Amino acid sequence: MEEGIRSGGIGEKLAAAIAQHDGCKPDTIRIRAIEDPLMEQGDLAALDGYCGFLPPQIAAEIAEISKEK
């Protein structure tokens, strides 16, 4: 997870390095970052919710990933 923009962010760089050096499949890595850099202003909770950074959203994603395995 990063509070930065996905495109060109550290998450993408780490995922590429892990996939290249550890031979892991790219679809097994999930990047949670800001998809749209041009968001409206708002309070932190609203922005976190928009980006999927709230604990219930993260827990739901982890649960979904766990079901896939």
Distance bins in CASP14 RR format, pairs under 12 A and 6 or more apart:
PFRMAT RR
TARGET T0000
AUTHOR 0000-0000-0000
RMODE 2
METHOD distances of the structure
MODEL  1
1 9 0 0 0 0 0 1 0 0 0 0 0
1 10 0 0 0 0 0 1 0 0 0 0 0
1 11 0 0 0 0 1 0 0 0 0 0 0
1 14 0 0 0 0 0 1 0 0 0 0 0
1 30 0 0 0 0 1 0 0 0 0 0 0
1 31 0 0 0 0 1 0 0 0 0 0 0
1 32 1 0 1 0 0 0 0 0 0 0 0
1 33 1 0 0 1 0 0 0 0 0 0 0
1 34 0 0 0 0 0 1 0 0 0 0 0
1 48 0 0 0 0 0 1 0 0 0 0 0
1 51 0 0 0 0 1 0 0 0 0 0 0
1 52 0 0 0 0 1 0 0 0 0 0 0
1 53 1 0 0 1 0 0 0 0 0 0 0
1 54 0 0 0 0 0 1 0 0 0 0 0
1 55 0 0 0 0 0 1 0 0 0 0 0
1 57 0 0 0 0 0 1 0 0 0 0 0
1 58 1 0 0 1 0 0 0 0 0 0 0
1 61 0 0 0 0 0 1 0 0 0 0 0
1 62 0 0 0 0 0 1 0 0 0 0 0
2 8 0 0 0 0 0 1 0 0 0 0 0
2 9 1 0 0 1 0 0 0 0 0 0 0
2 10 1 0 1 0 0 0 0 0 0 0 0
2 11 1 0 1 0 0 0 0 0 0 0 0
2 12 0 0 0 0 1 0 0 0 0 0 0
2 13 0 0 0 0 0 1 0 0 0 0 0
2 14 0 0 0 0 1 0 0 0 0 0 0
2 15 0 0 0 0 0 1 0 0 0 0 0
2 31 1 0 0 1 0 0 0 0 0 0 0
2 32 1 0 0 1 0 0 0 0 0 0 0
2 33 1 0 1 0 0 0 0 0 0 0 0
2 34 0 0 0 0 1 0 0 0 0 0 0
2 35 0 0 0 0 0 1 0 0 0 0 0
2 51 0 0 0 0 0 1 0 0 0 0 0
2 53 0 0 0 0 1 0 0 0 0 0 0
3 9 0 0 0 0 0 1 0 0 0 0 0
3 10 0 0 0 0 0 1 0 0 0 0 0
3 11 0 0 0 0 0 1 0 0 0 0 0
3 32 0 0 0 0 1 0 0 0 0 0 0
3 33 1 0 0 1 0 0 0 0 0 0 0
3 34 1 0 0 1 0 0 0 0 0 0 0
3 37 0 0 0 0 0 1 0 0 0 0 0
3 39 0 0 0 0 0 1 0 0 0 0 0
3 44 0 0 0 0 0 1 0 0 0 0 0
3 47 0 0 0 0 1 0 0 0 0 0 0
3 48 0 0 0 0 1 0 0 0 0 0 0
3 51 0 0 0 0 1 0 0 0 0 0 0
3 52 0 0 0 0 0 1 0 0 0 0 0
3 53 1 0 0 1 0 0 0 0 0 0 0
4 10 0 0 0 0 1 0 0 0 0 0 0
4 11 0 0 0 0 1 0 0 0 0 0 0
4 12 0 0 0 0 0 1 0 0 0 0 0
4 31 0 0 0 0 0 1 0 0 0 0 0
4 32 0 0 0 0 0 1 0 0 0 0 0
4 33 1 0 1 0 0 0 0 0 0 0 0
4 34 1 0 1 0 0 0 0 0 0 0 0
4 35 0 0 0 0 0 1 0 0 0 0 0
4 36 0 0 0 0 0 1 0 0 0 0 0
4 37 0 0 0 0 1 0 0 0 0 0 0
4 39 0 0 0 0 0 1 0 0 0 0 0
4 47 0 0 0 0 0 1 0 0 0 0 0
4 51 0 0 0 0 1 0 0 0 0 0 0
4 53 0 0 0 0 0 1 0 0 0 0 0
5 11 0 0 0 0 0 1 0 0 0 0 0
5 12 0 0 0 0 1 0 0 0 0 0 0
5 31 0 0 0 0 0 1 0 0 0 0 0
5 33 1 0 0 1 0 0 0 0 0 0 0
5 34 1 0 1 0 0 0 0 0 0 0 0
5 35 0 0 0 0 1 0 0 0 0 0 0
5 36 0 0 0 0 1 0 0 0 0 0 0
5 37 1 0 1 0 0 0 0 0 0 0 0
5 38 0 0 0 0 0 1 0 0 0 0 0
5 39 0 0 0 0 0 1 0 0 0 0 0
5 51 0 0 0 0 0 1 0 0 0 0 0
6 12 1 0 0 1 0 0 0 0 0 0 0
6 13 0 0 0 0 0 1 0 0 0 0 0
6 15 0 0 0 0 0 1 0 0 0 0 0
6 30 0 0 0 0 0 1 0 0 0 0 0
6 31 1 0 0 1 0 0 0 0 0 0 0
6 32 0 0 0 0 1 0 0 0 0 0 0
6 33 1 1 0 0 0 0 0 0 0 0 0
6 34 1 0 0 1 0 0 0 0 0 0 0
6 35 1 0 1 0 0 0 0 0 0 0 0
6 36 0 0 0 0 1 0 0 0 0 0 0
6 37 0 0 0 0 1 0 0 0 0 0 0
6 51 0 0 0 0 1 0 0 0 0 0 0
7 13 0 0 0 0 0 1 0 0 0 0 0
7 31 0 0 0 0 0 1 0 0 0 0 0
7 33 0 0 0 0 1 0 0 0 0 0 0
7 34 0 0 0 0 1 0 0 0 0 0 0
7 35 0 0 0 0 1 0 0 0 0 0 0
7 36 0 0 0 0 0 1 0 0 0 0 0
7 37 0 0 0 0 1 0 0 0 0 0 0
8 14 0 0 0 0 0 1 0 0 0 0 0
8 15 0 0 0 0 0 1 0 0 0 0 0
8 16 0 0 0 0 1 0 0 0 0 0 0
8 31 0 0 0 0 0 1 0 0 0 0 0
8 33 0 0 0 0 1 0 0 0 0 0 0
8 34 0 0 0 0 0 1 0 0 0 0 0
8 37 0 0 0 0 0 1 0 0 0 0 0
9 15 0 0 0 0 1 0 0 0 0 0 0
9 16 0 0 0 0 0 1 0 0 0 0 0
9 31 0 0 0 0 1 0 0 0 0 0 0
9 32 0 0 0 0 0 1 0 0 0 0 0
9 33 1 0 0 1 0 0 0 0 0 0 0
9 34 0 0 0 0 1 0 0 0 0 0 0
9 35 0 0 0 0 0 1 0 0 0 0 0
9 37 0 0 0 0 0 1 0 0 0 0 0
10 16 0 0 0 0 0 1 0 0 0 0 0
10 17 0 0 0 0 0 1 0 0 0 0 0
10 31 0 0 0 0 1 0 0 0 0 0 0
10 32 0 0 0 0 0 1 0 0 0 0 0
10 33 0 0 0 0 1 0 0 0 0 0 0
11 17 0 0 0 0 1 0 0 0 0 0 0
11 18 0 0 0 0 1 0 0 0 0 0 0
11 19 0 0 0 0 0 1 0 0 0 0 0
11 29 0 0 0 0 1 0 0 0 0 0 0
11 30 0 0 0 0 1 0 0 0 0 0 0
11 31 1 0 1 0 0 0 0 0 0 0 0
11 32 0 0 0 0 1 0 0 0 0 0 0
11 33 1 0 0 1 0 0 0 0 0 0 0
11 34 0 0 0 0 0 1 0 0 0 0 0
12 18 0 0 0 0 0 1 0 0 0 0 0
12 19 0 0 0 0 0 1 0 0 0 0 0
12 26 0 0 0 0 0 1 0 0 0 0 0
12 29 0 0 0 0 1 0 0 0 0 0 0
12 30 0 0 0 0 0 1 0 0 0 0 0
12 31 1 0 0 1 0 0 0 0 0 0 0
12 32 0 0 0 0 0 1 0 0 0 0 0
12 33 0 0 0 0 1 0 0 0 0 0 0
13 19 0 0 0 0 0 1 0 0 0 0 0
13 20 0 0 0 0 0 1 0 0 0 0 0
13 29 0 0 0 0 0 1 0 0 0 0 0
13 31 0 0 0 0 0 1 0 0 0 0 0
13 33 0 0 0 0 0 1 0 0 0 0 0
14 20 0 0 0 0 0 1 0 0 0 0 0
14 21 0 0 0 0 0 1 0 0 0 0 0
14 22 0 0 0 0 0 1 0 0 0 0 0
14 24 0 0 0 0 0 1 0 0 0 0 0
14 29 0 0 0 0 1 0 0 0 0 0 0
14 30 0 0 0 0 0 1 0 0 0 0 0
14 31 0 0 0 0 1 0 0 0 0 0 0
14 33 0 0 0 0 0 1 0 0 0 0 0
15 21 0 0 0 0 0 1 0 0 0 0 0
15 22 0 0 0 0 0 1 0 0 0 0 0
15 23 0 0 0 0 0 1 0 0 0 0 0
15 24 0 0 0 0 1 0 0 0 0 0 0
15 25 0 0 0 0 0 1 0 0 0 0 0
15 26 1 0 0 1 0 0 0 0 0 0 0
15 27 0 0 0 0 0 1 0 0 0 0 0
15 28 0 0 0 0 1 0 0 0 0 0 0
15 29 1 0 1 0 0 0 0 0 0 0 0
15 30 0 0 0 0 1 0 0 0 0 0 0
15 31 1 0 1 0 0 0 0 0 0 0 0
15 32 0 0 0 0 0 1 0 0 0 0 0
15 33 0 0 0 0 0 1 0 0 0 0 0
16 22 0 0 0 0 0 1 0 0 0 0 0
16 23 0 0 0 0 0 1 0 0 0 0 0
16 24 0 0 0 0 0 1 0 0 0 0 0
16 26 0 0 0 0 1 0 0 0 0 0 0
16 29 0 0 0 0 1 0 0 0 0 0 0
16 31 0 0 0 0 0 1 0 0 0 0 0
17 23 0 0 0 0 0 1 0 0 0 0 0
17 24 0 0 0 0 0 1 0 0 0 0 0
17 26 0 0 0 0 0 1 0 0 0 0 0
17 29 0 0 0 0 0 1 0 0 0 0 0
18 24 1 0 1 0 0 0 0 0 0 0 0
18 25 0 0 0 0 0 1 0 0 0 0 0
18 26 0 0 0 0 1 0 0 0 0 0 0
18 28 0 0 0 0 1 0 0 0 0 0 0
18 29 1 0 0 1 0 0 0 0 0 0 0
18 30 0 0 0 0 0 1 0 0 0 0 0
18 31 0 0 0 0 0 1 0 0 0 0 0
19 25 1 0 0 1 0 0 0 0 0 0 0
19 26 1 0 1 0 0 0 0 0 0 0 0
19 27 0 0 0 0 1 0 0 0 0 0 0
19 28 0 0 0 0 1 0 0 0 0 0 0
19 29 1 0 0 1 0 0 0 0 0 0 0
19 31 0 0 0 0 0 1 0 0 0 0 0
20 26 0 0 0 0 1 0 0 0 0 0 0
20 29 0 0 0 0 0 1 0 0 0 0 0
22 28 0 0 0 0 0 1 0 0 0 0 0
22 29 0 0 0 0 0 1 0 0 0 0 0
23 29 0 0 0 0 0 1 0 0 0 0 0
27 65 0 0 0 0 0 1 0 0 0 0 0
27 68 0 0 0 0 1 0 0 0 0 0 0
27 69 0 0 0 0 0 1 0 0 0 0 0
28 65 0 0 0 0 1 0 0 0 0 0 0
28 68 0 0 0 0 1 0 0 0 0 0 0
28 69 0 0 0 0 1 0 0 0 0 0 0
29 65 0 0 0 0 0 1 0 0 0 0 0
30 52 0 0 0 0 0 1 0 0 0 0 0
30 58 0 0 0 0 0 1 0 0 0 0 0
30 61 1 0 0 1 0 0 0 0 0 0 0
30 62 0 0 0 0 1 0 0 0 0 0 0
30 64 0 0 0 0 1 0 0 0 0 0 0
30 65 1 0 0 1 0 0 0 0 0 0 0
30 66 0 0 0 0 0 1 0 0 0 0 0
30 68 0 0 0 0 0 1 0 0 0 0 0
31 61 0 0 0 0 0 1 0 0 0 0 0
32 48 0 0 0 0 0 1 0 0 0 0 0
32 49 0 0 0 0 0 1 0 0 0 0 0
32 51 1 0 0 1 0 0 0 0 0 0 0
32 52 1 0 0 1 0 0 0 0 0 0 0
32 53 1 0 0 1 0 0 0 0 0 0 0
32 54 0 0 0 0 0 1 0 0 0 0 0
32 57 0 0 0 0 1 0 0 0 0 0 0
32 58 1 0 0 1 0 0 0 0 0 0 0
32 60 0 0 0 0 0 1 0 0 0 0 0
32 61 1 0 0 1 0 0 0 0 0 0 0
32 62 0 0 0 0 0 1 0 0 0 0 0
32 65 0 0 0 0 0 1 0 0 0 0 0
33 51 1 0 0 1 0 0 0 0 0 0 0
33 52 0 0 0 0 0 1 0 0 0 0 0
33 53 0 0 0 0 1 0 0 0 0 0 0
34 47 0 0 0 0 1 0 0 0 0 0 0
34 48 0 0 0 0 0 1 0 0 0 0 0
34 49 0 0 0 0 0 1 0 0 0 0 0
34 50 0 0 0 0 1 0 0 0 0 0 0
34 51 1 0 1 0 0 0 0 0 0 0 0
34 52 0 0 0 0 1 0 0 0 0 0 0
34 53 0 0 0 0 1 0 0 0 0 0 0
35 50 0 0 0 0 1 0 0 0 0 0 0
35 51 1 0 0 1 0 0 0 0 0 0 0
35 52 0 0 0 0 1 0 0 0 0 0 0
35 53 0 0 0 0 0 1 0 0 0 0 0
36 47 0 0 0 0 0 1 0 0 0 0 0
36 50 0 0 0 0 1 0 0 0 0 0 0
36 51 0 0 0 0 1 0 0 0 0 0 0
36 52 0 0 0 0 0 1 0 0 0 0 0
37 51 0 0 0 0 0 1 0 0 0 0 0
38 50 0 0 0 0 0 1 0 0 0 0 0
39 46 0 0 0 0 1 0 0 0 0 0 0
39 47 1 0 0 1 0 0 0 0 0 0 0
39 48 0 0 0 0 0 1 0 0 0 0 0
39 49 0 0 0 0 0 1 0 0 0 0 0
39 50 1 0 0 1 0 0 0 0 0 0 0
39 51 1 0 0 1 0 0 0 0 0 0 0
40 46 0 0 0 0 1 0 0 0 0 0 0
40 47 0 0 0 0 1 0 0 0 0 0 0
40 50 0 0 0 0 1 0 0 0 0 0 0
41 47 0 0 0 0 1 0 0 0 0 0 0
41 50 0 0 0 0 0 1 0 0 0 0 0
42 48 0 0 0 0 0 1 0 0 0 0 0
42 49 0 0 0 0 0 1 0 0 0 0 0
42 50 0 0 0 0 1 0 0 0 0 0 0
42 51 0 0 0 0 0 1 0 0 0 0 0
43 49 0 0 0 0 0 1 0 0 0 0 0
43 50 0 0 0 0 0 1 0 0 0 0 0
44 50 0 0 0 0 0 1 0 0 0 0 0
44 51 0 0 0 0 0 1 0 0 0 0 0
44 53 0 0 0 0 1 0 0 0 0 0 0
44 54 0 0 0 0 0 1 0 0 0 0 0
45 51 0 0 0 0 0 1 0 0 0 0 0
45 52 0 0 0 0 0 1 0 0 0 0 0
45 53 0 0 0 0 1 0 0 0 0 0 0
45 54 1 0 0 1 0 0 0 0 0 0 0
45 55 0 0 0 0 0 1 0 0 0 0 0
45 56 0 0 0 0 0 1 0 0 0 0 0
45 57 0 0 0 0 0 1 0 0 0 0 0
46 52 0 0 0 0 0 1 0 0 0 0 0
46 53 0 0 0 0 0 1 0 0 0 0 0
46 54 0 0 0 0 1 0 0 0 0 0 0
47 53 0 0 0 0 1 0 0 0 0 0 0
47 54 0 0 0 0 0 1 0 0 0 0 0
48 54 1 0 1 0 0 0 0 0 0 0 0
48 55 0 0 0 0 1 0 0 0 0 0 0
48 56 0 0 0 0 0 1 0 0 0 0 0
48 57 0 0 0 0 1 0 0 0 0 0 0
48 58 0 0 0 0 0 1 0 0 0 0 0
49 55 0 0 0 0 0 1 0 0 0 0 0
49 56 0 0 0 0 1 0 0 0 0 0 0
49 57 1 0 0 1 0 0 0 0 0 0 0
49 58 0 0 0 0 0 1 0 0 0 0 0
50 57 0 0 0 0 0 1 0 0 0 0 0
51 57 0 0 0 0 1 0 0 0 0 0 0
51 58 0 0 0 0 0 1 0 0 0 0 0
52 58 1 0 0 1 0 0 0 0 0 0 0
52 59 0 0 0 0 0 1 0 0 0 0 0
52 60 0 0 0 0 1 0 0 0 0 0 0
52 61 0 0 0 0 1 0 0 0 0 0 0
53 59 0 0 0 0 0 1 0 0 0 0 0
53 61 0 0 0 0 0 1 0 0 0 0 0
54 60 0 0 0 0 1 0 0 0 0 0 0
54 61 0 0 0 0 0 1 0 0 0 0 0
55 61 0 0 0 0 0 1 0 0 0 0 0
55 62 0 0 0 0 0 1 0 0 0 0 0
56 62 0 0 0 0 0 1 0 0 0 0 0
56 63 0 0 0 0 0 1 0 0 0 0 0
57 63 0 0 0 0 0 1 0 0 0 0 0
57 64 0 0 0 0 0 1 0 0 0 0 0
58 64 0 0 0 0 0 1 0 0 0 0 0
58 65 0 0 0 0 0 1 0 0 0 0 0
59 65 0 0 0 0 0 1 0 0 0 0 0
59 66 0 0 0 0 0 1 0 0 0 0 0
60 66 0 0 0 0 0 1 0 0 0 0 0
60 67 0 0 0 0 0 1 0 0 0 0 0
61 67 0 0 0 0 0 1 0 0 0 0 0
61 68 0 0 0 0 0 1 0 0 0 0 0
62 68 0 0 0 0 0 1 0 0 0 0 0
62 69 0 0 0 0 0 1 0 0 0 0 0
63 69 0 0 0 0 0 1 0 0 0 0 0
END
